[in-house]
Amino acid sequence: MPLTLNELYTQTKHQYHLSMIAGETGIDHIMNWVYVSEDSSTHNFLKGGELIITTGINCQDEASLYDFIETMIKSHTCGMILNTGKYILSEDITDSIKALCDKHNYPLIEMPWKVHIYDITRNYYNKIFMDTQKDTSITDAFLSFIEEDSLHHYDALRILEDNHFEKEDCYEIALMKCNKKAISDDLKLRLLFLMESYIKLNDLDIHIAFYKNHFLFVFHDMEEELIYNEISSLISTLENSFKKMQIYAGIGSSVHTLREIRVSYQRSLAALVYAANNGQEIARFEEMGFFRILHSVNDKNLLMAYHDEYLKNIEEYDEIHDTNYLETLHQYLLCNGSIQHVASNMFCHRNTITYRMRVIEDHWDLKLDDTVERFHLMTAFFIRDYLNL
């Protein structure tokens, strides 16, 4: 899990004589970097989650200091340390500045001039680096099981158990993606920051990583209904921040050992594809019905051949003659043979549907009163939807 400002502040407040002067309610913000800045124009370089340290050399009056802090708040930095004693003094931090920080839950910390910025930044960089290394090692350990890298299972298991992920426990994988073909590094960092902030704020036992252009969540010992609710809430949070972004998620099955999380991952991937293909925000593998069986078929060429055997001739006929027999047949099967319901669904007169069905049965020699024949056709339609043909 990423570091919070609270963790570093608590560990080092005596060492560096730090004192919290405003915005303490935001102390649990995620902190992913330290950025020394004396100029608000540098906000374009910020990704979110940085701790700003400033001497205030360019903020030697209340208005400029207020504007500088306000800019850093809008840039989603996690807090600010004011190095007071030379360019800005304690009395320069006015009530209006404190009120601004309190309003936005933005931690404002004072550090005396006698403390060298180099010392605190080096310390914080080291802690961030070590935390990042730890997070990366946990991710790699989970991926070792997901990718079935059996050569490294022993080391992976040791790393995970050292971080309280037991060999035999309840795990569930979820995957998330947005409606962009490629995610830039900048967008990836912003999304990860928001996701990690949500997880930290809600005190959830979730490990998150970016893997194969998807955001991967490892849920640890969490009830399935809670997993669904948290994923749904997280999507709402992300879409509120990125108004034009559509996000999809797939939730796999619960497994009970680390060695089984590959199964949960594969099922979450199938659920993610299902969600995206059907315009569904979240799909759960356990609720995918017949598609769960199709997912278990490794030979996709076999599925394609099955589809072609029953539907390809009708599909090609529609393309050549600009007809709509394939969809009419699909609706007929979905409506359990009710001509009236098919006509209603397709906005046609029932006589039109009756004519089409007679053509379908005669031209392609289909026996639609045969239960087995209907099963084969419906299976072919399921395969079409599953393969997104």
C-alpha positions in Angstrom: 0.0 0.0 0.0 1.3 3.5 -0.8 2.6 5.7 2.0 0.4 8.4 3.5 1.5 11.8 4.6 0.4 10.8 8.1 2.9 8.0 8.3 5.9 10.1 7.3 4.8 13.1 9.4 4.4 10.9 12.5 7.7 9.2 12.0 9.7 12.4 11.4 7.9 15.3 13.1 10.3 15.4 16.1 13.4 14.8 13.9 12.7 17.8 11.7 10.7 19.9 14.2 7.5 19.8 12.1 4.3 21.3 13.4 0.8 21.0 11.8 -0.8 24.4 11.5 -3.8 23.7 9.3 -5.7 21.1 7.3 -5.0 18.2 9.7 -8.1 16.3 8.6 -6.3 15.6 5.3 -3.3 14.0 6.9 -4.1 10.6 5.5 -3.7 11.7 1.9 -1.5 9.4 -0.2 2.0 10.8 -0.7 3.9 9.5 -3.7 6.7 12.1 -4.1 8.4 15.2 -2.6 8.5 18.3 -4.8 10.5 21.4 -3.9 8.7 24.4 -5.6 9.0 28.1 -5.3 6.8 29.0 -8.3 3.1 28.1 -8.9 3.8 27.8 -12.7 5.4 24.5 -12.0 2.0 23.0 -11.2 1.8 21.7 -14.8 4.6 19.2 -13.9 2.6 17.7 -11.0 0.7 14.4 -11.2 -1.1 14.4 -7.9 0.0 13.2 -4.5 3.2 15.2 -4.2 4.3 16.8 -0.9 5.3 20.4 -1.7 8.2 21.9 0.2 8.8 25.7 -0.2 10.9 28.4 1.3 8.4 31.0 0.1 11.1 33.0 -1.6 8.6 34.2 -4.2 5.7 34.5 -1.7 6.7 37.3 0.5 3.2 38.7 1.0 -0.1 37.2 2.1 -1.7 37.3 -1.3 1.1 35.6 -3.2 1.4 32.9 -0.5 -2.4 32.3 -0.6 -2.4 32.0 -4.4 0.5 29.6 -4.3 -1.1 27.3 -1.8 -4.5 27.5 -3.6 -2.7 26.4 -6.9 -1.1 23.5 -5.2 -4.4 22.4 -3.7 -6.0 22.5 -7.2 -3.1 20.4 -8.5 -4.1 17.6 -6.0 -0.9 17.7 -4.1 -1.1 15.9 -0.7 0.1 18.8 1.5 2.8 21.5 1.9 5.8 22.1 4.2 6.6 25.8 4.7 10.3 26.3 5.6 9.8 29.4 7.7 12.4 31.8 9.2 14.0 33.6 6.3 11.6 34.4 3.4 8.4 33.8 5.2 7.7 33.9 9.0 5.2 32.2 11.2 3.2 35.3 11.4 2.9 35.5 7.6 0.7 32.4 7.8 -2.6 34.3 8.2 -6.0 33.0 9.4 -7.3 33.2 5.8 -4.5 30.9 4.7 -5.3 28.5 7.5 -9.0 28.6 6.7 -8.2 27.8 3.0 -6.3 24.7 4.1 -8.9 23.6 6.6 -11.7 24.0 4.0 -9.9 21.7 1.5 -8.4 19.3 4.1 -5.0 20.3 2.9 -2.2 19.7 5.5 -0.1 22.8 6.0 3.1 22.0 8.0 5.7 24.4 9.3 9.4 23.5 9.4 12.0 25.9 11.0 14.8 27.3 8.8 17.4 25.5 10.8 16.3 22.3 9.2 17.9 21.7 5.8 15.5 20.9 3.0 18.1 18.5 1.6 18.0 16.4 4.8 14.2 15.9 4.9 13.9 15.4 1.1 16.6 12.7 1.1 14.9 10.9 4.0 11.5 11.0 2.3 12.8 10.0 -1.1 14.4 6.9 0.6 11.2 6.0 2.3 9.2 6.4 -0.9 11.7 4.3 -2.8 11.6 1.5 -0.2 7.8 1.6 -0.2 7.7 1.4 -4.0 10.2 -1.5 -4.0 8.0 -3.3 -1.5 4.8 -2.7 -3.5 6.6 -3.8 -6.7 7.8 -7.0 -5.0 4.2 -7.8 -3.8 2.9 -7.2 -7.4 5.6 -9.4 -8.9 4.8 -12.1 -6.4 1.1 -12.1 -7.2 1.9 -12.1 -11.0 4.1 -15.1 -10.4 1.0 -17.1 -9.5 -1.2 -15.5 -12.1 1.4 -16.3 -14.9 2.1 -19.7 -13.4 5.8 -19.0 -13.0 6.4 -22.0 -10.9 10.2 -21.4 -10.8 9.6 -18.4 -8.5 6.6 -19.6 -6.5 8.7 -20.3 -3.4 10.1 -16.7 -3.3 6.8 -15.3 -4.2 5.1 -17.1 -1.4 7.7 -15.9 1.1 7.2 -12.3 0.0 3.4 -12.5 0.2 3.4 -14.3 3.6 5.8 -11.6 4.9 3.2 -9.1 4.0 0.3 -10.9 5.6 -1.1 -12.6 2.4 -1.3 -16.2 3.6 -1.0 -19.2 1.4 -4.5 -20.5 2.2 -6.9 -17.6 2.4 -9.8 -16.1 0.5 -8.7 -14.1 -2.7 -10.6 -12.6 -5.6 -9.4 -10.8 -8.6 -11.1 -7.9 -10.4 -10.0 -6.1 -13.5 -10.9 -2.6 -14.7 -10.3 -0.7 -17.9 -11.4 2.5 -19.5 -12.8 3.2 -23.0 -9.4 4.3 -24.4 -7.4 2.0 -26.7 -4.1 3.1 -25.1 -3.6 4.6 -21.7 -0.8 7.2 -21.5 1.6 7.1 -18.6 0.2 10.4 -17.3 -3.4 9.1 -17.3 -2.3 5.8 -15.8 -0.6 7.7 -12.9 -3.6 9.9 -12.3 -6.0 6.9 -12.3 -3.8 4.9 -10.0 -3.5 7.9 -7.6 -7.3 8.2 -7.4 -7.7 4.4 -6.9 -5.0 4.2 -4.2 -6.5 7.2 -2.5 -9.9 5.6 -2.5 -8.5 2.3 -1.1 -6.6 4.1 1.6 -9.4 6.4 2.6 -11.8 3.5 3.0 -9.2 1.3 4.8 -9.6 -1.6 2.3 -7.4 -4.6 2.1 -6.8 -4.5 -1.6 -3.6 -4.7 -3.6 -3.7 -2.8 -6.9 -1.4 -2.9 -10.0 -1.4 -2.1 -13.7 -1.0 -5.2 -15.8 -1.5 -5.8 -19.5 -3.3 -2.5 -20.0 -5.7 -3.2 -17.2 -6.0 -2.2 -13.6 -5.7 -5.3 -11.5 -7.2 -5.6 -8.0 -6.4 -8.4 -5.5 -9.1 -8.5 -2.9 -8.1 -10.2 0.3 -10.7 -11.9 2.6 -13.6 -9.7 1.5 -17.2 -10.7 0.9 -18.3 -10.8 -2.7 -21.2 -8.3 -2.2 -18.8 -5.8 -0.6 -16.3 -6.3 -3.5 -19.1 -5.4 -6.0 -20.1 -2.4 -4.0 -16.6 -1.1 -3.7 -15.9 -1.5 -7.4 -19.1 0.3 -8.2 -18.3 3.1 -5.8 -14.7 3.4 -7.2 -16.0 3.6 -10.8 -18.3 6.5 -9.8 -15.4 8.3 -8.1 -13.2 7.9 -11.2 -16.0 8.9 -13.7 -16.7 12.0 -11.6 -13.1 13.1 -12.0 -12.9 12.1 -15.7 -16.3 13.2 -17.1 -15.9 11.7 -20.6 -14.4 8.4 -19.5 -16.4 5.1 -19.5 -15.0 2.5 -17.2 -15.8 -1.2 -17.2 -14.9 -3.9 -14.6 -15.0 -7.6 -14.4 -15.0 -9.6 -11.2 -13.7 -13.1 -11.1 -14.5 -16.0 -8.7 -13.4 -16.3 -5.1 -10.6 -18.8 -4.6 -9.0 -20.1 -1.4 -5.3 -20.5 -2.1 -2.7 -18.3 -3.7 -2.0 -20.9 -6.3 -5.6 -20.6 -7.5 -5.6 -16.8 -8.1 -4.8 -17.5 -11.8 -8.3 -19.0 -12.1 -9.8 -15.9 -10.6 -7.7 -13.7 -12.9 -8.8 -15.6 -16.0 -12.4 -15.4 -15.0 -12.2 -11.7 -14.2 -10.8 -11.1 -17.7 -13.7 -13.0 -19.2 -16.1 -10.9 -17.1 -14.4 -7.7 -18.2 -14.7 -8.6 -21.9 -18.4 -9.5 -21.3 -19.0 -6.2 -19.6 -17.3 -4.1 -22.3 -19.1 -6.0 -25.1 -22.5 -5.6 -23.5 -22.1 -2.0 -22.4 -22.4 -3.1 -18.8 -20.4 -1.2 -16.1 -19.6 -4.3 -14.0 -19.9 -8.0 -14.8 -19.5 -10.8 -12.3 -18.2 -14.1 -13.7 -20.6 -16.0 -11.5 -23.6 -14.2 -13.1 -22.5 -14.8 -16.7 -24.7 -17.9 -17.1 -23.9 -20.0 -20.3 -20.9 -17.7 -21.1 -19.0 -19.4 -18.2 -19.1 -22.7 -20.1 -17.8 -21.0 -23.3 -15.0 -19.4 -21.3 -13.8 -22.9 -20.3 -13.3 -23.8 -24.0 -9.7 -23.1 -24.8 -10.0 -23.9 -28.5 -11.6 -20.7 -29.9 -11.4 -22.1 -33.4 -13.7 -24.9 -32.3 -16.2 -22.2 -31.1 -15.9 -20.4 -34.4 -16.5 -23.5 -36.4 -19.6 -24.3 -34.3 -20.9 -20.8 -35.0 -20.2 -21.0 -38.7 -21.9 -24.4 -39.0 -25.3 -23.0 -37.8 -25.3 -19.3 -38.6 -22.7 -18.3 -41.3 -24.9 -19.1 -44.3 -27.7 -16.9 -43.0 -25.3 -14.2 -42.1 -23.8 -14.2 -45.6 -27.2 -14.2 -47.2 -28.2 -11.1 -45.2 -25.1 -9.3 -46.3 -25.6 -10.1 -50.0 -29.4 -9.4 -50.1 -29.6 -6.7 -47.4 -32.1 -8.8 -45.4 -32.5 -9.3 -41.6 -33.1 -13.0 -41.3 -30.4 -13.7 -38.8 -31.6 -11.2 -36.2 -35.2 -12.3 -36.8 -34.2 -15.9 -36.0 -32.3 -14.7 -32.9 -35.4 -12.8 -31.6 -37.6 -15.8 -32.4 -35.4 -18.0 -30.2 -35.2 -15.4 -27.4 -39.0 -15.0 -27.5 -39.6 -18.7 -27.3 -41.3 -18.8 -30.6 -43.8 -16.0 -30.0 -44.4 -14.2 -33.3 -46.2 -11.3 -31.5 -43.2 -10.7 -29.2 -40.7 -10.8 -32.0 -42.8 -8.3 -34.0 -42.9 -6.0 -31.0 -39.2 -6.2 -30.4 -38.3 -5.6 -34.0 -41.0 -3.0 -34.6 -42.5 -5.0 -37.5 -46.0 -6.3 -38.3 -46.5 -9.9 -37.2 -47.2 -10.9 -40.8 -43.7 -9.7 -41.8 -42.2 -11.9 -39.0 -44.4 -14.9 -40.0 -43.2 -14.5 -43.6 -39.5 -14.3 -42.6 -39.7 -17.3 -40.3 -41.3 -19.4 -43.1 -38.4 -18.3 -45.4 -35.8 -19.2 -42.7 -37.3 -22.6 -42.1 -37.6 -23.5 -45.8 -34.5 -21.9 -47.3 -32.1 -23.3 -44.6 -34.0 -26.4 -43.8 -34.4 -25.6 -40.1 -36.7 -27.5 -37.9 -37.5 -24.9 -35.2 -40.0 -27.1 -33.5 -37.2 -29.5 -32.6 -35.7 -28.7 -29.1 -32.3 -29.9 -30.0 -32.1 -27.8 -33.2 -33.1 -24.7 -31.2 -30.5 -25.5 -28.6 -27.8 -25.7 -31.3 -28.9 -22.4 -32.8 -29.1 -20.6 -29.5 -25.6 -21.9 -28.6 -24.3 -20.5 -31.8 -25.8 -17.1 -31.0 -24.2 -17.3 -27.5 -20.9 -18.0 -29.2 -21.4 -15.1 -31.5 -21.9 -12.7 -28.6 -19.0 -14.3 -26.6 -16.5 -13.9 -29.5 -18.0 -10.5 -30.3 -18.4 -11.5 -33.9 
